[in-house]
Amino acid sequence: MLFGGLGNQLHQLAVGFFLAKSGHIQLDSVSGNPRLYKNRVAIATYALPPGVELINSSSRNLRNKFFLFFLKLSAKRCESKYLDSFILGLKMAAGVIRSRKRYIFLSHGVGFDRRVNNSLSGRLLVGTFHSYEWLRDPSVLQQMLSLRMVEEPDWLCDLRAESKLESPIVVHIRRGDYLGIRELGFLRESYYKEGISLVAARYPKKPIWIFSDQFEGVGVCIPEQFTHRVKIINFDQEDAVANLEAMRLGSVFVLSNSTFSWWAATLSFSLKPEVVSPSKWFLSKPNPSNYIPDSWISIPV
Protein backbone atom coordinates (compact mmCIF):
# COMPACT_ATOMS: atom_id res chain seq x y z
CA MET A 1 0.00 0.00 0.00
CA LEU A 2 1.38 3.39 -1.03
CA PHE A 3 1.30 6.38 1.29
CA GLY A 4 3.32 9.52 1.95
CA GLY A 5 5.64 11.28 -0.48
CA LEU A 6 7.99 9.86 -3.10
CA GLY A 7 10.61 8.69 -0.59
CA ASN A 8 8.09 6.59 1.31
CA GLN A 9 6.57 5.28 -1.92
CA LEU A 10 10.00 4.07 -3.07
CA HIS A 11 10.49 2.14 0.18
CA GLN A 12 7.14 0.45 -0.38
CA LEU A 13 8.09 -0.41 -3.96
CA ALA A 14 11.42 -1.86 -2.77
CA VAL A 15 9.79 -4.20 -0.29
CA GLY A 16 7.39 -5.21 -3.07
CA PHE A 17 10.34 -6.14 -5.30
CA PHE A 18 11.89 -8.03 -2.37
CA LEU A 19 8.80 -10.18 -1.88
CA ALA A 20 7.63 -10.60 -5.45
CA LYS A 21 11.01 -11.41 -7.03
CA SER A 22 9.96 -11.87 -10.66
CA GLY A 23 6.27 -12.00 -9.78
CA HIS A 24 3.44 -9.49 -9.92
CA ILE A 25 3.25 -6.40 -7.67
CA GLN A 26 0.13 -4.34 -7.07
CA LEU A 27 0.69 -0.85 -5.66
CA ASP A 28 -2.49 0.22 -3.89
CA SER A 29 -2.71 3.99 -4.32
CA VAL A 30 -6.25 4.25 -2.96
CA SER A 31 -6.13 3.36 0.72
CA GLY A 32 -3.07 5.23 2.01
CA ASN A 33 -3.76 8.69 0.58
CA PRO A 34 -0.27 9.04 -1.00
CA ARG A 35 1.08 12.36 -2.23
CA LEU A 36 0.07 13.22 -5.78
CA TYR A 37 1.73 15.02 -8.69
CA LYS A 38 -0.52 16.17 -11.53
CA ASN A 39 -3.36 14.01 -10.13
CA ARG A 40 -1.20 10.87 -10.08
CA VAL A 41 0.80 9.29 -7.28
CA ALA A 42 4.34 10.65 -7.42
CA ILE A 43 5.92 7.29 -8.22
CA ALA A 44 3.83 7.03 -11.41
CA THR A 45 6.17 9.59 -12.99
CA TYR A 46 8.60 6.68 -13.30
CA ALA A 47 8.30 4.15 -16.11
CA LEU A 48 7.49 1.29 -13.74
CA PRO A 49 8.79 -2.09 -14.94
CA PRO A 50 6.55 -4.85 -16.31
CA GLY A 51 4.83 -6.75 -13.54
CA VAL A 52 4.20 -3.65 -11.44
CA GLU A 53 0.54 -2.65 -11.50
CA LEU A 54 -0.51 0.71 -10.14
CA ILE A 55 -4.09 0.71 -8.87
CA ASN A 56 -5.22 4.28 -9.43
CA SER A 57 -8.29 6.02 -8.09
CA SER A 58 -9.14 9.58 -7.20
CA SER A 59 -11.58 8.49 -4.50
CA ARG A 60 -10.81 9.20 -0.84
CA ASN A 61 -13.07 7.77 1.85
CA LEU A 62 -13.36 6.62 5.43
CA ARG A 63 -11.10 3.61 5.06
CA ASN A 64 -8.14 5.94 4.47
CA LYS A 65 -8.53 7.09 8.08
CA PHE A 66 -8.44 3.50 9.27
CA PHE A 67 -5.23 2.78 7.34
CA LEU A 68 -3.51 5.92 8.57
CA PHE A 69 -4.46 4.90 12.11
CA PHE A 70 -2.87 1.47 11.49
CA LEU A 71 0.31 3.14 10.25
CA LYS A 72 0.57 5.14 13.47
CA LEU A 73 0.20 1.92 15.43
CA SER A 74 2.89 0.33 13.28
CA ALA A 75 5.32 3.19 13.90
CA LYS A 76 4.84 2.80 17.67
CA ARG A 77 5.98 -0.85 17.49
CA CYS A 78 2.84 -2.15 19.16
CA GLU A 79 3.44 -5.77 20.16
CA SER A 80 0.29 -6.62 22.06
CA LYS A 81 -0.87 -10.18 21.44
CA TYR A 82 -4.38 -8.81 21.02
CA LEU A 83 -3.39 -6.16 18.48
CA ASP A 84 -3.69 -8.28 15.33
CA SER A 85 -7.20 -9.40 16.22
CA PHE A 86 -8.19 -5.85 17.11
CA ILE A 87 -6.87 -4.45 13.83
CA LEU A 88 -8.42 -7.24 11.79
CA GLY A 89 -11.81 -6.45 13.29
CA LEU A 90 -11.47 -2.77 12.49
CA LYS A 91 -10.45 -3.49 8.92
CA MET A 92 -13.34 -5.82 8.37
CA ALA A 93 -15.69 -3.21 9.79
CA ALA A 94 -14.22 -0.65 7.39
CA GLY A 95 -14.96 -2.91 4.45
CA VAL A 96 -11.31 -3.32 3.51
CA ILE A 97 -11.32 -7.11 3.36
CA ARG A 98 -13.60 -8.23 0.56
CA SER A 99 -12.66 -11.87 0.42
CA ARG A 100 -10.90 -14.41 2.60
CA LYS A 101 -8.00 -14.47 0.15
CA ARG A 102 -7.06 -10.85 0.75
CA TYR A 103 -5.62 -10.17 4.16
CA ILE A 104 -3.29 -7.63 5.65
CA PHE A 105 0.20 -7.53 7.14
CA LEU A 106 0.94 -4.65 9.51
CA SER A 107 4.63 -3.84 9.90
CA HIS A 108 6.13 -3.27 13.35
CA GLY A 109 7.96 0.02 13.57
CA VAL A 110 9.38 2.35 10.93
CA GLY A 111 12.49 0.39 9.92
CA PHE A 112 13.41 -3.21 9.18
CA ASP A 113 10.84 -5.86 10.12
CA ARG A 114 12.30 -9.37 10.30
CA ARG A 115 8.88 -10.91 9.73
CA VAL A 116 8.88 -9.74 6.10
CA ASN A 117 9.60 -12.80 3.99
CA ASN A 118 8.26 -14.74 1.01
CA SER A 119 5.39 -16.14 3.06
CA LEU A 120 3.74 -12.71 2.81
CA SER A 121 3.25 -12.91 -0.96
CA GLY A 122 -0.33 -12.15 -1.87
CA ARG A 123 -1.02 -10.08 1.24
CA LEU A 124 -1.63 -6.36 1.49
CA LEU A 125 1.38 -4.84 3.26
CA VAL A 126 0.81 -1.80 5.46
CA GLY A 127 3.89 -0.03 6.82
CA THR A 128 6.83 2.24 6.11
CA PHE A 129 9.53 -0.42 5.52
CA HIS A 130 12.42 2.06 5.82
CA SER A 131 15.49 -0.17 5.52
CA TYR A 132 18.47 -0.94 3.32
CA GLU A 133 17.95 -4.66 3.99
CA TRP A 134 15.65 -5.11 0.98
CA LEU A 135 18.44 -3.76 -1.25
CA ARG A 136 20.88 -6.44 -0.11
CA ASP A 137 19.12 -8.61 -2.68
CA PRO A 138 21.01 -7.74 -5.90
CA SER A 139 17.89 -8.07 -8.04
CA VAL A 140 16.00 -5.58 -5.88
CA LEU A 141 18.87 -3.09 -5.94
CA GLN A 142 19.18 -3.41 -9.71
CA GLN A 143 15.46 -2.80 -10.23
CA MET A 144 15.56 0.31 -8.05
CA LEU A 145 18.70 1.61 -9.78
CA SER A 146 17.06 1.07 -13.16
CA LEU A 147 14.10 3.35 -12.47
CA ARG A 148 13.83 6.09 -15.09
CA MET A 149 11.31 8.84 -15.76
CA VAL A 150 8.73 8.44 -18.51
CA GLU A 151 9.84 11.82 -19.85
CA GLU A 152 12.62 14.01 -18.48
CA PRO A 153 12.21 17.81 -18.43
CA ASP A 154 14.78 19.83 -20.35
CA TRP A 155 16.33 21.27 -17.19
CA LEU A 156 17.09 17.76 -15.91
CA CYS A 157 18.72 16.78 -19.23
CA ASP A 158 20.93 19.88 -18.96
CA LEU A 159 21.93 19.01 -15.37
CA ARG A 160 22.71 15.44 -16.38
CA ALA A 161 25.12 16.67 -19.05
CA GLU A 162 26.63 19.15 -16.59
CA SER A 163 27.14 16.50 -13.92
CA LYS A 164 29.27 14.39 -16.24
CA LEU A 165 31.80 17.21 -16.28
CA GLU A 166 31.52 18.34 -12.66
CA SER A 167 30.60 15.34 -10.42
CA PRO A 168 28.85 17.70 -7.98
CA ILE A 169 28.44 17.65 -4.23
CA VAL A 170 24.69 17.43 -3.58
CA VAL A 171 23.25 19.00 -0.44
CA HIS A 172 19.61 18.49 0.49
CA ILE A 173 18.20 20.98 2.99
CA ARG A 174 14.73 19.76 3.95
CA ARG A 175 12.48 22.55 5.22
CA GLY A 176 8.87 23.04 4.07
CA ASP A 177 6.56 20.76 6.03
CA TYR A 178 9.40 19.74 8.37
CA LEU A 179 9.43 23.20 9.94
CA GLY A 180 6.06 22.45 11.50
CA ILE A 181 6.92 18.93 12.71
CA ARG A 182 8.95 18.99 15.91
CA GLU A 183 10.08 15.37 15.61
CA LEU A 184 11.52 15.92 12.10
CA GLY A 185 12.39 19.61 11.75
CA PHE A 186 15.16 19.68 14.35
CA LEU A 187 18.28 19.93 12.14
CA ARG A 188 20.01 23.29 12.58
CA GLU A 189 22.24 25.23 10.22
CA SER A 190 25.27 24.07 12.23
CA TYR A 191 24.75 20.51 10.95
CA TYR A 192 24.67 21.58 7.31
CA LYS A 193 27.65 23.90 7.77
CA GLU A 194 29.70 21.11 9.29
CA GLY A 195 28.72 18.63 6.59
CA ILE A 196 29.35 21.05 3.73
CA SER A 197 32.68 22.17 5.21
CA LEU A 198 33.80 18.56 5.56
CA VAL A 199 33.15 17.50 1.96
CA ALA A 200 33.92 20.86 0.32
CA ALA A 201 37.40 20.87 1.86
CA ARG A 202 37.95 17.26 0.85
CA TYR A 203 36.85 17.92 -2.76
CA PRO A 204 37.96 21.49 -3.51
CA LYS A 205 37.14 21.37 -7.23
CA LYS A 206 33.60 20.03 -7.01
CA PRO A 207 30.67 22.46 -7.28
CA ILE A 208 28.02 22.36 -4.55
CA TRP A 209 24.45 21.85 -5.73
CA ILE A 210 21.83 22.90 -3.18
CA PHE A 211 18.39 21.28 -3.22
CA SER A 212 15.53 22.26 -0.95
CA ASP A 213 11.75 22.29 -0.82
CA GLN A 214 11.89 25.85 0.55
CA PHE A 215 14.85 28.01 -0.41
CA GLU A 216 14.04 30.97 1.78
CA GLY A 217 16.59 30.98 4.59
CA VAL A 218 18.89 28.23 3.24
CA GLY A 219 21.76 30.74 2.94
CA VAL A 220 22.51 30.49 6.66
CA CYS A 221 23.25 26.78 6.18
CA ILE A 222 26.11 27.42 3.73
CA PRO A 223 29.59 28.33 5.04
CA GLU A 224 30.60 31.71 3.67
CA GLN A 225 33.94 30.50 2.31
CA PHE A 226 32.17 28.07 -0.05
CA THR A 227 29.32 30.25 -1.36
CA HIS A 228 31.18 30.93 -4.62
CA ARG A 229 30.94 27.21 -5.43
CA VAL A 230 27.20 26.96 -4.79
CA LYS A 231 24.56 26.39 -7.43
CA ILE A 232 20.90 26.54 -6.36
CA ILE A 233 18.84 23.84 -8.11
CA ASN A 234 15.38 25.38 -8.08
CA PHE A 235 13.23 24.20 -10.95
CA ASP A 236 9.84 22.44 -10.80
CA GLN A 237 9.50 21.85 -7.04
CA GLU A 238 6.27 19.91 -7.48
CA ASP A 239 7.93 17.31 -9.71
CA ALA A 240 9.43 15.17 -6.95
CA VAL A 241 10.74 12.48 -9.31
CA ALA A 242 12.62 14.95 -11.53
CA ASN A 243 14.22 16.55 -8.48
CA LEU A 244 15.19 13.18 -7.04
CA GLU A 245 16.71 12.20 -10.39
CA ALA A 246 18.70 15.44 -10.35
CA MET A 247 19.97 14.68 -6.83
CA ARG A 248 21.07 11.20 -7.96
CA LEU A 249 23.63 12.97 -10.18
CA GLY A 250 25.76 13.74 -7.12
CA SER A 251 29.00 11.93 -6.31
CA VAL A 252 29.11 13.29 -2.73
CA PHE A 253 26.07 13.93 -0.54
CA VAL A 254 25.11 15.89 2.56
CA LEU A 255 21.70 14.58 3.57
CA SER A 256 18.85 15.82 5.66
CA ASN A 257 16.86 13.36 7.78
CA SER A 258 14.60 12.64 4.84
CA THR A 259 13.70 9.54 2.83
CA PHE A 260 14.07 11.77 -0.25
CA SER A 261 17.73 12.40 0.67
CA TRP A 262 18.25 8.75 1.55
CA TRP A 263 17.10 7.51 -1.86
CA ALA A 264 19.12 10.10 -3.77
CA ALA A 265 22.32 8.87 -2.13
CA THR A 266 21.38 5.17 -2.18
CA LEU A 267 20.50 5.27 -5.89
CA SER A 268 23.30 7.64 -6.90
CA PHE A 269 24.56 7.26 -10.44
CA SER A 270 28.05 7.39 -8.91
CA LEU A 271 29.39 3.92 -8.12
CA LYS A 272 30.74 4.73 -4.65
CA PRO A 273 29.28 8.02 -3.43
CA GLU A 274 30.52 9.55 -0.20
CA VAL A 275 27.56 10.28 2.08
CA VAL A 276 27.24 12.51 5.14
CA SER A 277 24.10 12.11 7.24
CA PRO A 278 22.79 13.26 10.62
CA SER A 279 23.28 10.82 13.48
CA LYS A 280 19.58 11.03 14.37
CA TRP A 281 16.62 10.66 12.04
CA PHE A 282 14.10 11.76 14.69
CA LEU A 283 14.34 14.20 17.57
CA SER A 284 13.36 11.81 20.36
CA LYS A 285 12.43 8.49 18.76
CA PRO A 286 15.05 5.83 17.94
CA ASN A 287 16.45 5.66 14.42
CA PRO A 288 14.75 3.22 12.06
CA SER A 289 16.49 -0.14 12.38
CA ASN A 290 18.93 -1.04 9.58
CA TYR A 291 18.52 2.29 7.87
CA ILE A 292 21.74 4.34 8.12
CA PRO A 293 24.62 2.33 6.58
CA ASP A 294 27.85 2.03 8.56
CA SER A 295 29.76 3.35 5.54
CA TRP A 296 28.07 6.77 5.80
CA ILE A 297 29.75 9.59 7.73
CA SER A 298 27.51 10.39 10.68
CA ILE A 299 27.53 13.90 12.18
CA PRO A 300 26.22 14.11 15.78
CA VAL A 301 23.11 16.26 16.12
C-alpha positions in Angstrom: 0.0 0.0 0.0 1.4 3.4 -1.0 1.3 6.4 1.3 3.3 9.5 1.9 5.6 11.3 -0.5 8.0 9.9 -3.1 10.6 8.7 -0.6 8.1 6.6 1.3 6.6 5.3 -1.9 10.0 4.1 -3.1 10.5 2.1 0.2 7.1 0.5 -0.4 8.1 -0.4 -4.0 11.4 -1.9 -2.8 9.8 -4.2 -0.3 7.4 -5.2 -3.1 10.3 -6.1 -5.3 11.9 -8.0 -2.4 8.8 -10.2 -1.9 7.6 -10.6 -5.5 11.0 -11.4 -7.0 10.0 -11.9 -10.7 6.3 -12.0 -9.8 3.4 -9.5 -9.9 3.2 -6.4 -7.7 0.1 -4.3 -7.1 0.7 -0.8 -5.7 -2.5 0.2 -3.9 -2.7 4.0 -4.3 -6.3 4.3 -3.0 -6.1 3.4 0.7 -3.1 5.2 2.0 -3.8 8.7 0.6 -0.3 9.0 -1.0 1.1 12.4 -2.2 0.1 13.2 -5.8 1.7 15.0 -8.7 -0.5 16.2 -11.5 -3.4 14.0 -10.1 -1.2 10.9 -10.1 0.8 9.3 -7.3 4.3 10.7 -7.4 5.9 7.3 -8.2 3.8 7.0 -11.4 6.2 9.6 -13.0 8.6 6.7 -13.3 8.3 4.1 -16.1 7.5 1.3 -13.7 8.8 -2.1 -14.9 6.5 -4.9 -16.3 4.8 -6.8 -13.5 4.2 -3.6 -11.4 0.5 -2.6 -11.5 -0.5 0.7 -10.1 -4.1 0.7 -8.9 -5.2 4.3 -9.4 -8.3 6.0 -8.1 -9.1 9.6 -7.2 -11.6 8.5 -4.5 -10.8 9.2 -0.8 -13.1 7.8 1.8 -13.4 6.6 5.4 -11.1 3.6 5.1 -8.1 5.9 4.5 -8.5 7.1 8.1 -8.4 3.5 9.3 -5.2 2.8 7.3 -3.5 5.9 8.6 -4.5 4.9 12.1 -2.9 1.5 11.5 0.3 3.1 10.3 0.6 5.1 13.5 0.2 1.9 15.4 2.9 0.3 13.3 5.3 3.2 13.9 4.8 2.8 17.7 6.0 -0.8 17.5 2.8 -2.1 19.2 3.4 -5.8 20.2 0.3 -6.6 22.1 -0.9 -10.2 21.4 -4.4 -8.8 21.0 -3.4 -6.2 18.5 -3.7 -8.3 15.3 -7.2 -9.4 16.2 -8.2 -5.9 17.1 -6.9 -4.5 13.8 -8.4 -7.2 11.8 -11.8 -6.5 13.3 -11.5 -2.8 12.5 -10.4 -3.5 8.9 -13.3 -5.8 8.4 -15.7 -3.2 9.8 -14.2 -0.7 7.4 -15.0 -2.9 4.4 -11.3 -3.3 3.5 -11.3 -7.1 3.4 -13.6 -8.2 0.6 -12.7 -11.9 0.4 -10.9 -14.4 2.6 -8.0 -14.5 0.1 -7.1 -10.9 0.7 -5.6 -10.2 4.2 -3.3 -7.6 5.7 0.2 -7.5 7.1 0.9 -4.6 9.5 4.6 -3.8 9.9 6.1 -3.3 13.3 8.0 0.0 13.6 9.4 2.3 10.9 12.5 0.4 9.9 13.4 -3.2 9.2 10.8 -5.9 10.1 12.3 -9.4 10.3 8.9 -10.9 9.7 8.9 -9.7 6.1 9.6 -12.8 4.0 8.3 -14.7 1.0 5.4 -16.1 3.1 3.7 -12.7 2.8 3.3 -12.9 -1.0 -0.3 -12.1 -1.9 -1.0 -10.1 1.2 -1.6 -6.4 1.5 1.4 -4.8 3.3 0.8 -1.8 5.5 3.9 0.0 6.8 6.8 2.2 6.1 9.5 -0.4 5.5 12.4 2.1 5.8 15.5 -0.2 5.5 18.5 -0.9 3.3 17.9 -4.7 4.0 15.6 -5.1 1.0 18.4 -3.8 -1.2 20.9 -6.4 -0.1 19.1 -8.6 -2.7 21.0 -7.7 -5.9 17.9 -8.1 -8.0 16.0 -5.6 -5.9 18.9 -3.1 -5.9 19.2 -3.4 -9.7 15.5 -2.8 -10.2 15.6 0.3 -8.0 18.7 1.6 -9.8 17.1 1.1 -13.2 14.1 3.4 -12.5 13.8 6.1 -15.1 11.3 8.8 -15.8 8.7 8.4 -18.5 9.8 11.8 -19.9 12.6 14.0 -18.5 12.2 17.8 -18.4 14.8 19.8 -20.4 16.3 21.3 -17.2 17.1 17.8 -15.9 18.7 16.8 -19.2 20.9 19.9 -19.0 21.9 19.0 -15.4 22.7 15.4 -16.4 25.1 16.7 -19.0 26.6 19.1 -16.6 27.1 16.5 -13.9 29.3 14.4 -16.2 31.8 17.2 -16.3 31.5 18.3 -12.7 30.6 15.3 -10.4 28.9 17.7 -8.0 28.4 17.7 -4.2 24.7 17.4 -3.6 23.3 19.0 -0.4 19.6 18.5 0.5 18.2 21.0 3.0 14.7 19.8 4.0 12.5 22.6 5.2 8.9 23.0 4.1 6.6 20.8 6.0 9.4 19.7 8.4 9.4 23.2 9.9 6.1 22.5 11.5 6.9 18.9 12.7 9.0 19.0 15.9 10.1 15.4 15.6 11.5 15.9 12.1 12.4 19.6 11.8 15.2 19.7 14.4 18.3 19.9 12.1 20.0 23.3 12.6 22.2 25.2 10.2 25.3 24.1 12.2 24.7 20.5 11.0 24.7 21.6 7.3 27.7 23.9 7.8 29.7 21.1 9.3 28.7 18.6 6.6 29.4 21.0 3.7 32.7 22.2 5.2 33.8 18.6 5.6 33.2 17.5 2.0 33.9 20.9 0.3 37.4 20.9 1.9 37.9 17.3 0.8 36.9 17.9 -2.8 38.0 21.5 -3.5 37.1 21.4 -7.2 33.6 20.0 -7.0 30.7 22.5 -7.3 28.0 22.4 -4.6 24.5 21.8 -5.7 21.8 22.9 -3.2 18.4 21.3 -3.2 15.5 22.3 -0.9 11.7 22.3 -0.8 11.9 25.8 0.5 14.9 28.0 -0.4 14.0 31.0 1.8 16.6 31.0 4.6 18.9 28.2 3.2 21.8 30.7 2.9 22.5 30.5 6.7 23.3 26.8 6.2 26.1 27.4 3.7 29.6 28.3 5.0 30.6 31.7 3.7 33.9 30.5 2.3 32.2 28.1 0.0 29.3 30.2 -1.4 31.2 30.9 -4.6 30.9 27.2 -5.4 27.2 27.0 -4.8 24.6 26.4 -7.4 20.9 26.5 -6.4 18.8 23.8 -8.1 15.4 25.4 -8.1 13.2 24.2 -10.9 9.8 22.4 -10.8 9.5 21.8 -7.0 6.3 19.9 -7.5 7.9 17.3 -9.7 9.4 15.2 -7.0 10.7 12.5 -9.3 12.6 15.0 -11.5 14.2 16.6 -8.5 15.2 13.2 -7.0 16.7 12.2 -10.4 18.7 15.4 -10.3 20.0 14.7 -6.8 21.1 11.2 -8.0 23.6 13.0 -10.2 25.8 13.7 -7.1 29.0 11.9 -6.3 29.1 13.3 -2.7 26.1 13.9 -0.5 25.1 15.9 2.6 21.7 14.6 3.6 18.9 15.8 5.7 16.9 13.4 7.8 14.6 12.6 4.8 13.7 9.5 2.8 14.1 11.8 -0.2 17.7 12.4 0.7 18.2 8.8 1.5 17.1 7.5 -1.9 19.1 10.1 -3.8 22.3 8.9 -2.1 21.4 5.2 -2.2 20.5 5.3 -5.9 23.3 7.6 -6.9 24.6 7.3 -10.4 28.0 7.4 -8.9 29.4 3.9 -8.1 30.7 4.7 -4.7 29.3 8.0 -3.4 30.5 9.5 -0.2 27.6 10.3 2.1 27.2 12.5 5.1 24.1 12.1 7.2 22.8 13.3 10.6 23.3 10.8 13.5 19.6 11.0 14.4 16.6 10.7 12.0 14.1 11.8 14.7 14.3 14.2 17.6 13.4 11.8 20.4 12.4 8.5 18.8 15.1 5.8 17.9 16.5 5.7 14.4 14.8 3.2 12.1 16.5 -0.1 12.4 18.9 -1.0 9.6 18.5 2.3 7.9 21.7 4.3 8.1 24.6 2.3 6.6 27.8 2.0 8.6 29.8 3.4 5.5 28.1 6.8 5.8 29.7 9.6 7.7 27.5 10.4 10.7 27.5 13.9 12.2 26.2 14.1 15.8 23.1 16.3 16.1 
